Amino acid sequence: MLYIVEITPNGNLGEQLGNMRTWLDHKRWDTVAFRRSPNGWHVDFESENEAGEFARAFYGRVLNGIYSTSRAF
């Protein structure tokens, strides 16, 4: 199962994306996908724990599925 984190843009887009990539590199975590969504960005993880920690770090939310109800962390 994929765990999709939705991140809403906040401030400088380039800086925000750079911060996310640096954070992921520091953790040595790989994402399945990183793509634009209508509300900002979707970042897909295979690990629920990684998705939850990423969501908390970047004020995002983990979606149960692309079209499902979300749960905030």
N, C-alpha and C positions, 0 to 999 in steps of 0.2 A: 504494500500500500504506500502511496505517496502522501506526504504531509506538505501541504501547500501553505506558505506564509504569504500573506498580503501586506505589503508595505506601502503606505501613502507617502508621496513626495513631501519633503519638508525642507524648505530653503534651497540651497544651491544643489542642483541635481548631480552635477559632476562630483562634488565633494561627498554627497551622500552615497553615491555608488562606490566611490573610492574607499570610503570608510567601511562599507559592507564587505568589499573585497579584501581589504586589509584585515578585518576582523575574522573573516572566514579563513584566510591564509594563516593567521596567528593560531587559530584553533586546529588547523590542518584538516579542515572539513571540506568535502566536495559536495556541491549541489548537483541535482539531477538536471535542473533547468533554471534559467534566470531570464524572465521575459516580461515585457510590458503588458499591463492589464488596463482595463478602463479606469480603475481606481488608483493606479500607480504601478507597482511591481508585484509579480508572483515569483517566489523562490521556492523550488521544490526540493524536498529532502526525503530520503528513505527512512530516516530515524525520527521518531516522534520527539525524543529528547532534544535532538539538535534543532528541530523546527521550533520547539517551544523556547529554547534558550535564545535562538536568533530573533524570534518574535519579541521577546522581552527586551532584548538589547536594542532593537530598532523600533520599538513602539508599534509593532505590527500585530497581526492576529493570525492564528492557525485556522485554516478552513478545513472542514471535514472532507470536502471534495470541492471540485470546481464550482458546482452549482448548489452546494448545500448551505445550511445555516452555519455560521461561524461561531467559534467560541474564543473569547478574548483571554489572553494570558496576562 
